[in-house]
Amino acid sequence: MLNEETIRARILEALPGAEVVVRDTTGTGDHFEAQVVSPAFTGKTMVQQHKLVYAPLQPWLATGELHALALKTYSPEQWQKLGPR
């Protein structure tokens, strides 16, 4: 069963320097949501950003070990424009 830290570590391997927060949304270890802020997203569309996050997780998605991942992705500039949360 996957956990938040395992998914976070895999994303960070692919996007060094990113800020990554992962949460198990159901407690079952197969449905998660992730918020990722990365300089690698600068100038990219949301679809391109999501592809960068999904790529290192593909083996788990292919087997169904990771069934669902809701993503919120931002470049640092986009994140800053959102202001305090």
N, C-alpha and C positions, 0 to 999 in steps of 0.2 A: 504494500500500500504506500502511495506517495504521501509526502507531507510538505508543508509550506516551505521549509528550509531547503529541501532537496530541489524543488522547482526553482526557488530563488537562486540557488547556487548555479544551476544549469543556465539560467538566463544571464547571470553575471559573467559566466565563462564566455558567452557569445557577445555580450555587451559590457566590456570592462568599463568601470567608472559610472555605470548607471545607478540610479536610485531605484530599488525594487522593493515593493511591498506585496506580499502574497497572502491570501486568506482562503482557508477552506470554507466554502459557503454552506456545506451540508453536513460536515463531520464524517463523511464517508471515505475521504481520501481520493476521490476521483472528480470532484467538482470544485473548481477554484476560481478566484478572481485575482488579477494582478494589475498593479499600477506601476508603470515603468516610465522613468524620466531619463532620457539619454541624449547626449550630444550627437549620437549616430542618427537620430531622427530628424535633425535639422535639414530642412529643404525637402523632406520626403512626405508623401501623402500618407494618410492614415493606413491605407491598405499596405503600403510599403513598410511602414513602421510595424504593423502587426505581423507581417511575414518575417521580419527580423526576430521577433520574439518567438513565433511558432516554430521556426526552423530547428533550434536546438531541442525542442520538445517533441519533435515529429516521431521518434521511436515510441514514445509513450502514447501518443495520440493514435498511432497506427495499430497498436495492440489493444487499445481501449483502456489501458491502465489509467490514462488521463482522459476522461470522458468529455469534460467541458472546461473551458478556460475563458472567462470574460475578461477582456482587456481594456485598459485605459492607458494610452500611450501619449507622451508629450515630449517635445524638445524642451531644453531648459528655458528657452524664450517663451514658449507656449505656457509652461508651468508658471513662470514668473507673472505673466499677464493675468492668470487666474487669481492671483493675490492670495492673502491668507485664507486658510480653510479651517 
